Structure formats: structure tokens, C-alpha cells
Amino acid sequence: MSRSDLAAAFGSEPRLREIGSWTRSHYRPTSPVAAQTISLLLDIAGRMDVMGIDLSQGSAEFWKRATVDLATSAILQTLPSDRDGPIPSALSVVKKVEDYVSAAGERPVHVTELCEQLHVSRRTLHRAFHNAVGVGAVSFVRHKRLCAIHSTLRRSNPTATTIAAVALRHGFINLGRFSGDYHRLFGEYPAQTLRACDRGFNPANVTFGSILLQKSKIDQP
């Protein structure tokens, strides 16, 4: 992990971007948090090693952000955010996120990237989403990634496509949980979608309004 990786992870927190200015030399998470973090990091590394799937630049960047986010989560949970305070216009924040994610197309977008681009803390981002549309930012981008997978599977060749590869490239590594969430959202399993013909589904048509309709179907991660 390079200094630039850490700077990117703390992009929404000006006080933490310059590592030399930190007032503490170490940050120790509670035992349950530490155990969960280590388990998740090992799970990601192990599954990627077993799958051996080539990732696009966008997918590789997503997983890099995901692992750095896990490794630095104890620091962000320990310190109050520099940017906590009055929430900017909640609807404005949600609209900016929706525009950014839509512009990214089917490239998976990590929540740390949104914080960095919008110059807000994670807590502010989640508060804005909950205030405006009643769901969190993580749920929103996760839902969009599921829709992007749905679109990809509908236009893919079943004989040349694996569910695991498509899921990993869109930011899902736990295939059991992914398959369950996918089924709750679309009423069919990924393999069933892959076998079906393309019916013109467009993930760009998915807005926070449609996500509200599906809110009860997918658990908050």
C-alpha cells in the first residue's frame, strides 16, 4: 500500500491526507472489528486467487479501493470527520452521485471514490442519501452494480461467460450473497438471465426512485 493509496482513501478527510501530520502513530480497532476486517481481507484475497479472473482497469481500481478501505476503516471510525456538520442540499448530493455513477457506465464505483469526487465525508454522504431518498449511498451504488450485471448477462454469450467473472468485475465477490440479492431484485437467478435473450434492459434507467421501490428486497450491507 503506497502513500498515494492512503491519500486517496482519505480523500474526503483533509486532516488525514497528509500522513506526516497525524497526531497518533497507530490506531487500534476493537477486537471484533479487527477480526472482521482480517476475515474480509483474507476472503477477498483468497477468492481472487482461486478465481484467477483478469480484471479491467476499472474493476481492479474498485477492488483496490475496497481493500484499502477495509485496511483503513479503523482510522476513519476512530476519528470524527473534518467534514461532518451541516449537510449540503441532500437532493443535490444524491443527484451528483447519480450523475457520476451513470457517467461511469458499468464500471463499479466504490463509495470512497464518491466521497473523494464530491469532497464530502462518508457520514455526510450517507446522511444525505437517507434524508433525501431513505436509503444509504452504499445501497444505491450496490443496486446500480446489480443492474449493470443484469444488463451484461442479458447480452452475453452463455457458452463464453461465467457468473463468477461477471460478478467479480462488477464488485461482488461473495457469490452466494450476490445470487440471493440478485434473485430478490429481479425474480430470477443470474444463470437464468444468462440463458435468456437480450430484452433491452438499460441500467441507466435505474434511478433512486426505482431503488426506493426495491428497498425492502435487498438488505443494507
Secondary structure as GFF3:
##gff-version 3
##sequence-region A 1 221
A	DSSP	alpha_helix	3	9	.	.	.	ID=ss1
A	DSSP	alpha_helix	14	17	.	.	.	ID=ss2
A	DSSP	three_ten_helix	19	21	.	.	.	ID=ss3
A	DSSP	alpha_helix	31	51	.	.	.	ID=ss4
A	DSSP	alpha_helix	57	78	.	.	.	ID=ss5
A	DSSP	alpha_helix	90	103	.	.	.	ID=ss6
A	DSSP	alpha_helix	111	118	.	.	.	ID=ss7
A	DSSP	alpha_helix	122	133	.	.	.	ID=ss8
A	DSSP	alpha_helix	137	154	.	.	.	ID=ss9
A	DSSP	alpha_helix	163	169	.	.	.	ID=ss10
A	DSSP	alpha_helix	175	186	.	.	.	ID=ss11
A	DSSP	alpha_helix	190	195	.	.	.	ID=ss12
A	DSSP	three_ten_helix	203	205	.	.	.	ID=ss13
A	DSSP	alpha_helix	208	213	.	.	.	ID=ss14
A	DSSP	three_ten_helix	215	217	.	.	.	ID=ss15
###
